[in-house]
């Protein structure tokens, strides 16, 4: 028994949403997993109760003026929470809206790199590329004294650089100040004597401050000469020492300046490398890296910075021959290798002071890079925009930032951190969670993954079903007791063995039909060729970054679209495509958001709301008042609440926190005005209908066939727990994807369509995955084809054909490891997927 009773977070009387007034304890400094079927109440307990209370307590410590903004906020629906540490939440919501945010800035690595380059970077002239070194007068003196004994040295002050004219006035002024000699165009002359320079030729003039021989006892004289040279040269001087072939010059300066180009530069600061500041951003693109498109044009890479985002000066500062914008083009393992090269080479010659600085900054950078690699993001370039990261990638990137910060005594709340991870990579994530725990933090994870559940110190199962049938505490305790619990559907799923049972009952075509892609080489793909059988469930798998999206979303899908539309796309990187004649269309069902605001919801997206509005407009009250169906739309000014404009909430923007949404004081989140809410259908207002779950609405509209049919499809996909009015921008990626899939099922299925889904099991319990597989089989039985990018073993085992990519991520991936039926992949055991499948279905394979 791994769990021992320690100090607890004690939750009493939690009743948010469908929670049934439950009491539950969660141990401090342990990893607790909250699980249950989709819609059982996990998020209501962890995010809407526990984390919301943590936020409320934080806000209570703000100034009184700020607290007044939250006076309208509804209290957490719980009697009491004791022992709650500060909460840090990592959900999968894409809150990053800034176009400038990247993986480097999200993980705070870019801040460390800016500091490193500001302190240790070598400035190069933006014109000639010459390295510029800034030195103190004392360092310049030491430079001369370091020359061999009896060496002849001249201390020179440059006053003219490559400038035309006879410069007689300047030379006369220098002579009046008591100087006798100057070096003009490389020759030392006596300036007390008349000397005419040709006016149409550029000249270099340096005042000879002193001529000395290196020996003991010259330090005091040398210091005076250097100080005078720096004064006459405006902070710069030349140290010229005699060699066999003449004289060798070394340009030194107390400021950053190029004597050749007569250019000076400010001292580098961290802001010099910031593309969020006018001091560091490229002035042409304002730090975006692209020129923003107009309505009629598409965006293009900035012609000045070529996508680097920072100014020319920032790009001129190098470390180990790389500018900061070049370094962030690397992945984490590549940057670690770059740091190793720097420490073995350039860093060896640093001063003691610079070495101290390097020893303070470099380990912090290296630690975060190692975390990125361990957490499964080592294949992503640090310059990757945050908005292009998946929910799982985004959550793990945020987790890396916290790991690097070394936070202790906090309560970390994570929402399915294994999303997007191959089962082979889950152990990496678990090691990261263990580190957080060992640092003295409490970890609470909402998760379905079997490996994560098995590794937990403490388990809480909410259920037993979804919606109204859920919200109860089914179990709390350790894994050994949990696995034997008879009422837990999660425990049943853990003990169930996945069956390798592709749909043998399916009637096959007279000849095998498939799409064949040859020579795919997009991104990291190594000119691979794959076969996608049609009218089957085909699963593409492999570790994160192995090339799955490059193969399917960036090569196969656009290639098929190009063929179907008969518009060749020469930009696609493959050799040939066969079998498209078996398809009529291709439909992509991904996890992108259904809408950017709170107006779109499941009811509007699936077309139910139009039917509901018609029902309300036909009621006796509506007909007497002349209300049409338009009146019952929250987008219509005549029927919606005027204060919140039909959203039900008011947005408060804070500079130091994400926006806060508070209930509308006028309509109390009902979204409609008083006149509209006075109309009822079977005792319910339109606002009541929006608050119904899909399962409740299915019973309420049982007698309305057009609505009932749509709701049944949603129920079959495991979405019965969702409220009809759930804002689309608050739906998870998996929920949005299943709504898209449902919309395809509403229409008659004519066959010859290829459906492509990207990780459709995200957020699903094993029980719900079975419902999803049944729905996908309906599509296939109707003559369609289904291609999924998926990591879940349950889907792999149910597939009829697997395409496994790898073996690793990034440049180490992009190979076709194996393809064929799951049993064959398991028998071959050629990669991580094959070995995992062998453990799951090995008995049936051996038989």
MONORRA-V795212 format. One line per field, one symbol per residue. ss: DSSP state (A for helix, B for strand, O for the rest). burial: b if it has 9 or more other C-alpha atoms within 8 Angstrom, else e. Layout:
ss: ???
burial: ???
This chain:
ss: OOOOOOOBBBBBBBOOOOOOOBBBBBBOOOBBBBBOOOOOOAAAAAAAAAAAAAAAAAAAOOOAAAAAAAOOOOOOOOOBBBOOOOBBBBOOOOOOOOOOOBAAAAOOAAAAAAAAAAAAOBBBOOOOOOBBOBOOAAAAAAAAAOOOOOOBBBBBBBBBBBBBOOOAAAAAAAAAOOOOBBBBOOBBBBOOOOOOOOOOOBBBBBBBBBBBBOOOOOAAAAAAAAAAAAAAOOOBBBBBBBBOOBBBBBBBBOOBBBOOOOBBBOOOOAAAAOOOOOOOBOOOOOOOOBBOOOOOOOOBBOOOOOOOOBOAAAAOBBBOOBBAAAAOOOBAAAAAAAAAAAAAOAAAAOOAAAAAAAAAAAAAAAAAAAAAAAOOOOOOBOOOBAAAOOAAAAAAAAAAAAAAAOOOOOBBBBBOOOOOOOAAAAAAAAAAAAAAAAOOOBBBBBOOOAAAAAAOOBBBBBBOOOAAAOOBBBBBBOAAAAOOOOOOAAAAAAAOOOOOOOOOOOOOOOOOOBBBBBBBOOOOOOOBBBBBBOOOBBBBBBOOOOOAAAAAAAAAAAAAAAAAAOOOOOOOOOOBBBOAAAOOBBBBBOOOOOOOOOOOBAAAAOOAAAAAAAAAAOOAAAAAAOOOAAAAOOOOOOOBOOOOOOOOBBBBOOOOOOOBBBBOOOOOOOOBOAAAAOOOBOOBOAAAAAAOBAAAAAAAOOOOAAAAAAAAAAAAOOOOOOBOOOBAAAOOAAAAAAAAAAAAAAOOOOOOBBBBBBOOOOOOOAAAAAAAAAAAAAAAAOOOBBBBBOOOAAAAAAOOBBBBBBOOOAAAOOBBBBBBOAAAAAAAOOOAAAAAAAAAAAAAAAO
burial: eeeeeeebbbbbbbbbebbebbbbebbbbbbbbbbbbbbbbbebbbbbbbbbbbbeebeeeeeeeebeeeeeeeebebeebeebebbbebbbeeeeeeebbbbbbbbbbbbbbbbbbbbbbbbbbeeeeeebbbbebeebbeebbeeeeebbbbbbbbbbbebbbeeeeebbebbeeebbbbbbeeeeeebeeeeeeeeeebbbbbbbbebebbeeeebeebbebbbbbbbbbebbbbbbbbeeeebeeebbbbbbbbbeeeeeeeeebbbbbbbebbebbbeebbbbbbbebeeeeebebbeebbbebbbbebbbbbbeeebbbbbbbbbbbebbebeebbbeebbeebeeebbebbeebbebbbbbbbbbbbbbbbbbbbbbbbbebebbbbbbbbbbbbbbeebebbbbbbbbbbbbbbbbbbebbbebbbebbebbbbbbbbbbeeebbeebbbbbbbbbbbbebbbbbbbbbbbeebbebeebbbbbbbeeebebeeeeeeeeeeeebbbbbbbbbbebbbbbbbebbbbbbbbbbbbbbbbbebbbbbbbbbbbbbbbeeeeeeebbbeebebbeebebbeebbbebebeebbbbbbbebebbbbebbbbbebeebbeeebbbbbbbbebbebbbeebbbbbbbebeeeeeeeeebbbeebbbebbbeebbebbbeebbbbebbbbbbbbbbeebeeeeebbbbbbbbbbbbbbbbbbbbbbbebbbbbbbbbbbbbebbeeeeebbbbbbbbbbbbbbbbbbebbbebbbebbbbbbbbbbbbbbbbbbbbbbbbbbbbbbbbebbbbbbbbbbbbbbbbebbbbbbbbbbeebbeebee
